[in-house]
Amino acid sequence: MIDRLRKIPLVRVAVFAAALIALLAAACGDGAPSKDEPDAYTKHVVQEALDRYEDDGRQAVIDYYNTAESIDGQWYVFILDEDAVIISHAPTPADIGRSLYDDLGVDVTGYAFGPHMAAATESGRWISYVYLNPQSGAEETKHSWVVRRDGLYFGSGWYEVTPGAAETPPSRAQPDVYTRYFVQQALDRLEAEGAQATIDYYNSPESIDGPWYVFIFDADGIMVTHPTRPERIGTHIQDREWRTDVTGYYYGDVLANTSETGRWLTYVFNNPATGEEQTKHSWVIRRNGMLFGSGWYE
């Protein structure tokens, strides 16, 4: 056996050794996704917290996520107890002891996100709302992934890049920014061409841009455009049959209570580009009594 190994050229041995080292390094790595994929990275951060909880126990995980060392840029883990009261919140410890059911769970736009967050299950749920970004010190749109485990809630989130007033379209690589740009185009068309021309256009196939399309409800809450699912046209904004996703989440009231300030809404919906049910982040905003929205898929 030794004689046979001695006959193997050194170059081949070196190549084999390098490949083996690379394989071992990959196997030993933490497998963290890039921060350029904020949805995936957020889920990774929450999973780390869940793993720490399973390994170290309740009190140890609470203590750790109340320390500055647990903060990773804009990412930090918040933990709530069985009553939806904050027990870990490293960036703003003054929030500890506050409940999602009091004013903490209502953002500056008036959106009461607390009950939706408290409805998270072990499968996890995305919640989009406006919250203080500890890095910038400003109130910004935040997309949080929240998972329930043994009655506790573990969550983290990322903050949306505020779209600028650029003349050129933003990159689709920033789907949240591109979504708001896409909806703004619809609002601009409304101002320039009127309601009926806008409705006609956004019911046409040419208005669809991959996974992006605009849906519109009129001032009475009746859906008047949906180019990928025309059977939904004529349904009411608060119709439970049509506004409940496959996870059982009813989002009709959130849509109906949207103002001219706009808000993000996260739910599961069919992606026309893939034909699959996927988590969708929609930006919805009211204008002239009508509601305009579009979204991107996770």
C-alpha positions in Angstrom: 0.0 0.0 0.0 2.8 2.4 0.9 4.6 1.6 -2.3 1.5 2.4 -4.3 1.1 5.8 -2.5 4.7 6.6 -3.3 4.0 6.3 -7.0 1.2 8.9 -6.9 2.6 12.2 -8.3 3.2 14.9 -5.7 1.0 17.3 -7.7 -1.9 15.0 -7.5 -1.4 14.6 -3.7 -1.2 18.4 -3.3 -4.4 18.9 -5.3 -6.2 16.2 -3.3 -5.0 17.7 0.0 -6.2 21.2 -1.0 -9.6 19.9 -2.0 -9.9 18.0 1.3 -8.9 21.1 3.3 -11.5 23.2 1.4 -14.2 20.6 2.0 -13.4 20.5 5.7 -13.4 24.3 5.9 -16.8 24.4 4.3 -18.1 21.8 6.6 -16.8 23.6 9.7 -18.1 27.1 8.6 -21.1 28.6 10.2 -23.0 28.7 6.9 -24.1 32.3 7.5 -25.7 33.8 4.4 -24.5 37.2 3.1 -25.9 40.4 4.7 -26.6 41.4 1.1 -29.5 38.9 1.4 -31.2 40.5 4.4 -34.2 38.1 4.6 -31.9 35.1 4.7 -29.5 36.7 7.1 -32.3 37.7 9.5 -33.6 34.2 9.6 -30.0 33.0 10.3 -29.7 35.4 13.2 -33.0 34.2 14.7 -32.0 30.6 14.2 -28.8 31.2 16.1 -30.9 32.5 19.0 -33.1 29.5 18.9 -30.0 27.2 18.9 -28.6 29.1 21.8 -31.8 28.7 23.7 -31.9 25.0 23.1 -28.2 24.6 24.2 -28.0 27.1 27.1 -31.5 27.5 28.4 -34.0 30.3 28.9 -32.1 32.6 31.3 -28.8 32.3 29.6 -30.3 33.3 26.2 -32.2 36.2 27.8 -29.0 37.5 29.4 -26.9 37.2 26.3 -29.4 39.1 24.1 -29.4 41.9 26.6 -25.7 42.5 26.0 -24.0 44.9 23.5 -21.9 42.0 22.1 -25.1 40.4 20.8 -25.7 43.3 18.4 -24.6 42.8 14.8 -25.0 46.1 13.1 -28.6 46.6 12.4 -29.4 43.1 13.5 -30.2 42.3 17.1 -32.4 39.7 18.7 -35.4 40.7 20.7 -37.2 38.2 22.9 -40.7 38.4 24.4 -42.2 36.2 27.1 -45.4 34.2 27.0 -47.5 37.4 27.5 -45.7 39.2 24.6 -43.7 41.4 27.1 -40.2 42.3 26.0 -37.5 40.5 28.1 -34.5 41.1 25.8 -33.8 44.2 23.8 -30.1 45.2 23.8 -30.2 48.4 21.8 -33.0 50.0 23.9 -33.2 48.3 27.3 -35.8 50.9 28.4 -38.2 48.8 26.3 -37.8 45.8 28.6 -41.1 45.2 30.4 -43.3 46.7 27.8 -46.0 44.7 26.0 -46.8 44.4 22.3 -50.4 45.1 23.3 -49.6 48.6 24.6 -48.3 51.6 22.6 -45.1 49.8 21.9 -47.0 47.7 19.4 -48.2 50.7 17.4 -45.8 52.4 15.0 -45.6 56.1 14.1 -48.0 55.6 11.2 -50.6 54.2 13.5 -50.2 50.6 12.4 -50.9 48.3 15.3 -48.4 45.6 14.5 -48.2 44.1 18.0 -51.1 41.7 17.7 -49.9 40.5 14.4 -46.4 39.8 15.9 -47.9 38.1 18.9 -49.8 35.7 16.5 -46.4 34.3 15.2 -46.2 30.5 15.5 -43.3 28.0 15.5 -43.3 28.2 11.7 -42.4 31.9 11.9 -43.9 35.1 10.5 -42.7 38.2 8.8 -44.0 41.5 10.2 -43.3 44.9 8.5 -43.7 48.1 10.5 -41.9 51.3 11.3 -39.4 51.2 14.2 -36.3 52.9 15.6 -33.1 51.9 13.7 -30.4 52.0 16.4 -27.7 52.5 13.8 -29.3 55.6 12.2 -31.3 56.9 15.2 -34.3 57.3 12.8 -37.7 55.7 12.6 -37.5 53.4 9.5 -39.4 50.6 7.9 -38.3 47.3 9.5 -39.0 43.8 8.3 -38.8 41.4 11.3 -38.8 37.6 11.3 -40.5 36.3 14.5 -40.6 32.6 15.7 -42.4 31.2 18.7 -40.6 28.5 20.8 -41.9 27.1 24.0 -44.2 30.2 24.4 -41.3 32.7 23.9 -41.0 34.9 20.9 -37.6 35.3 19.2 -37.2 38.0 16.5 -34.8 40.1 14.5 -35.2 42.3 11.5 -33.6 44.5 8.9 -34.3 48.1 8.0 -35.4 49.2 4.6 -33.2 51.5 2.4 -35.3 54.7 1.9 -35.9 55.2 -1.8 -34.4 58.4 -3.2 -35.7 60.6 -5.9 -33.5 59.2 -8.6 -34.6 59.7 -12.2 -33.5 56.2 -13.1 -35.3 53.1 -11.8 -33.7 51.5 -8.7 -32.1 48.1 -9.1 -34.3 45.0 -8.7 -31.5 43.8 -6.4 -33.1 46.1 -3.8 -36.6 44.7 -4.1 -38.1 46.8 -1.3 -36.9 50.0 -3.0 -38.0 48.8 -6.4 -41.4 47.9 -5.1 -42.0 51.4 -3.8 -40.8 52.8 -7.1 -43.2 50.5 -9.0 -46.2 51.7 -6.9 -45.1 55.3 -7.3 -45.3 54.8 -11.1 -48.9 53.8 -10.7 -49.6 56.9 -8.6 -48.0 59.1 -11.2 -50.1 57.4 -13.9 -53.2 58.1 -11.8 -52.4 61.8 -11.6 -51.5 62.0 -15.3 -54.2 59.9 -16.9 -57.0 59.5 -14.4 -58.5 56.5 -12.6 -60.1 54.6 -15.5 -57.0 54.7 -17.7 -54.9 53.6 -14.8 -57.2 50.7 -14.0 -57.2 49.6 -17.6 -53.5 49.6 -17.8 -52.9 47.6 -14.6 -55.3 45.0 -15.8 -53.2 44.4 -18.9 -50.4 41.9 -19.3 -47.9 44.6 -20.3 -48.1 46.1 -16.8 -46.6 43.0 -15.3 -42.9 43.1 -14.5 -41.8 39.6 -13.5 -43.1 39.1 -9.9 -44.2 42.8 -9.8 -47.7 43.9 -10.7 -50.0 46.5 -9.3 -53.3 45.7 -7.6 -55.9 48.4 -6.9 -59.0 48.7 -4.7 -61.5 51.5 -5.4 -62.8 53.9 -2.8 -65.5 51.4 -1.8 -62.9 48.7 -1.1 -63.6 46.7 -4.3 -60.6 45.2 -6.1 -60.6 46.7 -9.6 -57.2 45.4 -10.9 -55.3 42.2 -10.6 -53.6 41.2 -13.9 -52.3 37.8 -12.7 -55.5 36.7 -10.8 -58.5 38.4 -12.6 -60.9 36.2 -10.7 -60.1 38.3 -7.6 -61.5 41.5 -9.3 -64.8 42.5 -7.7 -64.0 41.0 -4.3 -64.1 43.2 -1.2 -60.9 44.3 0.6 -62.2 42.7 3.9 -63.6 39.6 2.4 -62.1 36.9 4.7 -62.2 34.2 2.0 -60.1 36.2 -0.4 -57.8 38.0 2.2 -56.7 35.0 4.2 -53.5 33.4 3.1 -52.6 29.7 3.2 -51.2 30.0 6.7 -54.5 31.2 8.0 -53.4 34.8 8.3 -56.2 37.3 7.6 -54.8 40.6 6.4 -57.9 42.3 5.1 -58.2 44.8 8.0 -54.6 45.8 7.6 -55.2 46.6 3.9 -58.4 48.5 4.7 -56.8 50.6 7.4 -53.9 51.8 5.2 -53.6 55.5 4.8 -51.9 57.9 2.4 -48.7 57.4 4.5 -48.5 53.9 3.2 -47.4 50.7 4.9 -45.8 47.3 4.4 -47.8 44.1 4.6 -46.3 40.6 4.7 -48.3 37.5 3.9 -48.2 34.4 1.7 -49.4 34.7 -1.9 -48.9 33.1 -5.3 -45.8 34.3 -7.2 -46.8 34.6 -10.8 -43.2 34.2 -11.9 -42.8 30.8 -10.2 -46.4 29.6 -9.8 -45.6 28.9 -6.1 -47.1 30.2 -2.8 -44.3 32.3 -1.3 -43.9 35.0 1.4 -44.7 38.3 -0.2 -43.8 41.8 1.1 -46.3 44.4 -0.3 -46.2 48.1 -0.2 -49.7 49.6 -0.1 -50.7 53.2 -0.1 -54.0 55.2 -0.4 -54.5 57.9 -3.0 -57.7 59.7 -3.8 -59.6 57.1 -1.8 -58.2 54.2 -3.8 -55.6 51.7 -2.6 -52.6 50.8 -4.6 -50.1 48.0 -3.9 -47.4 45.8 -5.2 -44.9 43.5 -3.7 -41.8 41.3 -3.9 -41.4 37.7 -3.0 -39.0 36.3 -0.5 
